[in-house]
Amino acid sequence: MKHKSGQKNIPVIPAATLDTKGFRLLPLIPEQVDSYEMHRHDCFQLFWINEGHGTAQIDFQGYSFYPNTLCLISPGRVHGLIECKPDKTFSGWLLVFSKELLVGQQLEWPHTSLIDLMEGTPFHRIAADQATIFNTLFSLLEREQEIERKEQLEAVNSYLRLILIEMSRIQDSWQQRHREEAGFRLTKEFVTAVESHYRTVHSVSEYASMLHVSSNHLNESIKKTLGKSAGKVLRDRQLLEAKRLLRYSNAHIAEIASYLGFRDSSYFGRYFKKNIGVTPTSFRKG
C-alpha cells in the first residue's frame, strides 16, 4: 500500500539494521526493554525470559510474562515490550534470525499462529527441566556469535533446529490430542492459507475449495479445534490488519479498504463497526 511522503507507517526494523548474518543473539537489558516502541520486523524473533516479570503489548493485546517464558514473534507482527518490574531481577535473550536461515535446512517454524489461537497467548511458560535446556542452547549460540568459527552456519542451524524441537515438545500434551486428527491438520492448513490470502480471498467457501473440502466440513473442523468458526478466524485476521493500519499509519481509510480488498470505504466502515463496535475513524483517534 502506498502512502504520501511524510506519512507515519508502522516501523519495520529489517534484519539488516540489526547486523544480522543469518542470526543475532541480544541480551535483554531492563533499561532498554521498557523503551521499545511498537514496531515489527522482517525476520523471526524468539524471546527467552530467564528471570523477571513484566507486560508486553502484541497486536493490541497486553500479556504478562514470567520467568522461564518463551515468546515467538513472526515477521510482520506488531509488538513492543512496555514494562518490566523494576524490583525484580531481569535477564534473558532475544534471538533474531532471518527467514532465509530456514530455507533449505528442512527447519519448520512452529505453527505459532495456530498455537496462539488455541492458547490465547504468544507467551509460553515452560518447566524448569526444559528451561535448563534452553539456557544451554542460548549459551551455545552466544559462543557462536562471539567470534567466527569453522562451520559456524552449520552449528547455528543445528542449535536452531534443537530449539525448534524443544519448542515443539513443550506443546506435547496439547498436540498429542490432535496430532493424528485430520481436523487438526486441516485447521493448520486453513490458518496458513488465511495468513497468505486474507486480503484477496474473503469467503470460507473459497478456502474450502482451495483445501479440497466442503465448507461444512471445514467449518466443523475449525470449530472443533479452535472453538470458533472458520468465518470468525478469517474476520479476525482481516480486522487485525485493519486495526494495525488505522492505528499505526496515516493511510486514508479508502486506501486501507482497497488494500484489504473491500469494494468501497463505506462497506469497509460498516463491516469494521459491526465487528469492532466503533467506526474506523473513532478507532484511529483511539
C-alpha positions as CSV (number, residue, x, y, z in Angstrom):
1,M,0.0,0.0,0.0
2,K,1.3,3.4,-1.0
3,H,1.4,6.3,1.4
4,K,2.1,10.0,0.8
5,S,5.5,11.4,1.7
6,G,5.9,12.1,5.4
7,Q,3.0,9.9,6.5
8,K,3.5,7.7,9.5
9,N,3.7,4.0,9.0
10,I,4.2,1.0,11.3
11,P,8.0,0.9,11.8
12,V,9.6,-2.1,10.2
13,I,13.0,-2.9,11.5
14,P,14.8,-5.1,9.0
15,A,17.3,-7.8,9.9
16,A,20.0,-5.9,8.1
17,T,19.8,-3.0,10.6
18,L,20.4,-5.5,13.4
19,D,23.6,-6.6,11.7
20,T,22.1,-10.0,11.4
21,K,24.1,-12.5,9.3
22,G,21.5,-15.2,9.4
23,F,21.1,-14.7,13.2
24,R,21.9,-12.5,16.1
25,L,21.6,-13.0,19.8
26,L,20.9,-10.0,22.0
27,P,20.8,-9.8,25.8
28,L,17.5,-8.4,27.2
29,I,18.6,-5.3,29.2
30,P,15.9,-3.9,31.5
31,E,16.6,-0.3,30.9
32,Q,16.2,-0.9,27.1
33,V,13.3,-3.3,27.2
34,D,10.7,-0.9,28.6
35,S,11.6,1.7,26.0
36,Y,10.8,-0.3,22.9
37,E,8.1,1.4,20.8
38,M,5.6,-0.5,18.7
39,H,7.3,-1.9,15.6
40,R,7.6,-5.0,13.5
41,H,10.4,-6.9,11.8
42,D,11.0,-8.7,8.5
43,C,12.7,-11.6,10.5
44,F,11.8,-14.0,13.2
45,Q,12.3,-13.2,16.9
46,L,12.4,-15.6,19.8
47,F,12.3,-14.0,23.3
48,W,13.6,-16.1,26.2
49,I,12.8,-14.6,29.6
50,N,15.0,-16.4,32.1
51,E,14.2,-14.2,35.1
52,G,11.8,-11.3,35.7
53,H,8.2,-10.3,35.4
54,G,6.5,-7.7,33.2
55,T,4.0,-7.0,30.5
56,A,4.2,-6.8,26.7
57,Q,1.9,-5.5,24.0
58,I,1.4,-7.5,20.9
59,D,-1.2,-6.6,18.3
60,F,-3.5,-4.5,20.7
61,Q,-3.3,-7.1,23.5
62,G,-1.4,-6.8,26.7
63,Y,0.3,-10.0,28.1
64,S,2.1,-10.8,31.3
65,F,5.4,-12.7,31.2
66,Y,7.2,-14.6,33.9
67,P,10.5,-16.5,34.5
68,N,11.1,-19.4,32.1
69,T,8.9,-17.9,29.4
70,L,9.2,-18.1,25.6
71,C,7.6,-15.6,23.2
72,L,7.7,-16.2,19.5
73,I,7.2,-13.3,17.1
74,S,6.8,-13.9,13.4
75,P,7.7,-11.4,10.7
76,G,5.2,-8.6,10.3
77,R,3.7,-8.9,13.8
78,V,3.3,-5.5,15.6
79,H,4.8,-5.6,19.1
80,G,6.6,-3.8,21.8
81,L,7.7,-4.6,25.3
82,I,6.2,-2.0,27.5
83,E,7.1,-2.7,31.2
84,C,9.4,-4.7,33.4
85,K,9.0,-4.9,37.1
86,P,11.9,-2.7,38.5
87,D,12.1,-4.5,41.8
88,K,12.9,-7.9,40.2
89,T,16.0,-9.4,38.7
90,F,15.6,-9.5,34.9
91,S,17.6,-11.5,32.4
92,G,17.0,-13.2,29.1
93,W,17.8,-13.3,25.4
94,L,16.4,-12.2,22.1
95,L,17.3,-14.5,19.2
96,V,16.8,-12.8,15.8
97,F,17.1,-14.9,12.7
98,S,16.3,-14.4,9.1
99,K,13.7,-16.2,7.1
100,E,16.5,-17.3,4.8
101,L,18.1,-19.2,7.6
102,L,15.2,-21.7,7.4
103,V,15.4,-22.1,3.6
104,G,16.9,-25.4,2.6
105,Q,17.5,-26.5,6.1
106,Q,14.4,-28.6,6.5
107,L,13.5,-26.5,9.5
108,E,9.9,-25.8,10.1
109,W,8.9,-22.8,12.2
110,P,6.4,-23.9,14.8
111,H,2.8,-23.2,13.9
112,T,2.7,-20.2,16.3
113,S,-0.4,-18.7,14.9
114,L,-2.3,-21.9,15.5
115,I,-0.8,-22.3,18.9
116,D,-1.6,-18.7,19.8
117,L,-5.2,-19.2,18.7
118,M,-5.5,-22.4,20.8
119,E,-3.9,-21.0,24.0
120,G,-4.9,-17.3,23.7
121,T,-1.3,-16.0,24.2
122,P,2.0,-15.9,22.4
123,F,3.9,-16.4,25.7
124,H,4.6,-20.0,26.7
125,R,5.9,-20.7,30.2
126,I,7.9,-23.9,30.4
127,A,9.1,-26.3,33.1
128,A,12.4,-26.0,35.0
129,D,14.0,-29.0,33.3
130,Q,13.2,-27.6,29.9
131,A,14.4,-24.2,31.0
132,T,17.9,-25.7,31.7
133,I,18.0,-27.0,28.1
134,F,17.1,-23.5,26.6
135,N,19.7,-21.8,28.8
136,T,22.3,-24.3,27.4
137,L,21.3,-23.8,23.8
138,F,21.3,-20.0,24.1
139,S,24.7,-20.1,25.7
140,L,26.0,-22.2,22.8
141,L,24.5,-19.6,20.3
142,E,26.3,-16.9,22.3
143,R,29.5,-18.8,21.8
144,E,29.0,-18.9,18.1
145,Q,28.4,-15.2,18.0
146,E,31.5,-14.2,19.9
147,I,34.0,-15.0,17.1
148,E,33.8,-16.5,13.7
149,R,34.3,-20.2,13.8
150,K,34.7,-23.1,11.4
151,E,31.4,-24.3,10.0
152,Q,29.6,-21.6,12.0
153,L,26.4,-21.5,10.0
154,E,26.0,-25.3,10.3
155,A,26.4,-25.0,14.0
156,V,23.9,-22.2,14.2
157,N,21.4,-24.2,12.1
158,S,21.9,-27.2,14.4
159,Y,21.2,-25.2,17.6
160,L,18.2,-23.6,16.0
161,R,16.9,-27.0,15.0
162,L,17.3,-28.1,18.6
163,I,15.4,-25.0,19.8
164,L,12.6,-25.7,17.4
165,I,12.4,-29.4,18.5
166,E,12.3,-28.4,22.2
167,M,9.6,-25.8,21.5
168,S,7.5,-28.5,19.8
169,R,8.0,-30.7,22.8
170,I,6.6,-28.0,25.1
171,Q,3.3,-28.5,23.3
172,D,3.3,-32.3,23.5
173,S,0.4,-32.6,26.0
174,W,-1.8,-30.4,23.7
175,Q,-0.5,-31.8,20.4
176,Q,-0.9,-35.4,21.5
177,R,-4.7,-34.9,21.5
178,H,-4.7,-33.5,17.9
179,R,-1.6,-34.7,16.1
180,E,-3.3,-37.6,14.3
181,E,-6.6,-35.9,13.8
182,A,-7.5,-34.9,10.3
183,G,-9.3,-31.9,11.7
184,F,-6.1,-30.6,13.3
185,R,-4.2,-30.9,10.0
186,L,-7.0,-29.2,8.1
187,T,-7.1,-26.4,10.7
188,K,-3.3,-25.9,10.3
189,E,-3.7,-25.7,6.5
190,F,-6.6,-23.2,6.8
191,V,-4.8,-20.9,9.2
192,T,-1.7,-20.9,6.9
193,A,-4.0,-20.2,3.9
194,V,-5.7,-17.3,5.7
195,E,-2.4,-15.7,6.6
196,S,-1.3,-15.8,2.9
197,H,-4.6,-14.8,1.3
198,Y,-6.8,-12.8,3.7
199,R,-6.5,-9.7,1.6
200,T,-7.8,-11.3,-1.6
201,V,-9.8,-14.4,-0.5
202,H,-12.8,-13.3,1.6
203,S,-15.2,-16.3,1.8
204,V,-15.0,-19.6,3.6
205,S,-16.2,-21.4,0.5
206,E,-13.2,-20.2,-1.4
207,Y,-10.8,-21.5,1.3
208,A,-12.8,-24.8,1.3
209,S,-12.3,-25.1,-2.4
210,M,-8.6,-24.3,-2.1
211,L,-8.2,-27.0,0.5
212,H,-10.4,-29.5,-1.4
213,V,-13.1,-30.0,1.3
214,S,-16.7,-28.8,1.7
215,S,-17.5,-25.6,3.5
216,N,-19.4,-27.5,6.2
217,H,-16.5,-29.9,6.8
218,L,-14.0,-27.0,7.0
219,N,-16.2,-25.1,9.5
220,E,-16.8,-28.1,11.7
221,S,-13.1,-28.9,11.8
222,I,-12.2,-25.4,12.7
223,K,-14.8,-25.2,15.4
224,K,-13.7,-28.5,16.9
225,T,-10.0,-27.4,17.0
226,L,-10.3,-23.7,17.8
227,G,-13.7,-23.3,19.3
228,K,-14.7,-20.6,16.7
229,S,-16.0,-20.7,13.2
230,A,-13.8,-20.5,10.1
231,G,-15.5,-17.3,9.2
232,K,-14.5,-15.7,12.5
233,V,-10.9,-16.8,12.1
234,L,-10.9,-15.0,8.7
235,R,-12.7,-11.9,10.0
236,D,-10.3,-11.7,13.0
237,R,-7.3,-11.7,10.6
238,Q,-8.8,-9.1,8.3
239,L,-9.7,-6.8,11.2
240,L,-6.4,-7.2,12.9
241,E,-4.6,-5.8,9.8
242,A,-7.3,-3.1,9.6
243,K,-6.6,-2.1,13.2
244,R,-2.8,-2.1,12.6
245,L,-3.1,0.2,9.6
246,L,-5.7,2.6,11.3
247,R,-3.6,2.9,14.5
248,Y,-0.1,2.9,13.2
249,S,-0.3,4.5,9.8
250,N,-1.8,7.7,8.3
251,A,-3.2,6.0,5.2
252,H,-6.6,7.2,4.2
253,I,-9.4,4.9,5.2
254,A,-10.3,4.4,1.5
255,E,-6.7,3.2,0.9
256,I,-6.9,0.8,3.8
257,A,-10.3,-0.6,2.5
258,S,-8.8,-1.1,-1.0
259,Y,-5.7,-2.7,0.4
260,L,-7.7,-5.2,2.3
261,G,-9.9,-6.0,-0.7
262,F,-13.1,-4.2,0.3
263,R,-15.2,-2.9,-2.6
264,D,-15.5,0.6,-1.1
265,S,-14.7,2.5,2.0
266,S,-18.4,2.7,3.1
267,Y,-18.8,-1.0,3.1
268,F,-15.5,-1.4,5.0
269,G,-16.7,1.2,7.6
270,R,-19.9,-0.7,8.2
271,Y,-18.0,-4.0,8.4
272,F,-15.5,-2.6,10.8
273,K,-18.1,-1.0,13.1
274,K,-20.3,-4.2,13.1
275,N,-17.4,-6.3,14.3
276,I,-15.3,-3.8,16.5
277,G,-18.1,-1.6,17.8
278,V,-16.7,1.7,16.6
279,T,-16.1,3.3,13.3
280,P,-12.6,3.2,11.7
281,T,-12.3,6.9,12.3
282,S,-13.1,6.6,16.0
283,F,-10.7,3.6,16.4
284,R,-7.9,5.7,14.7
285,K,-8.5,8.5,17.2
286,G,-8.2,5.9,20.0
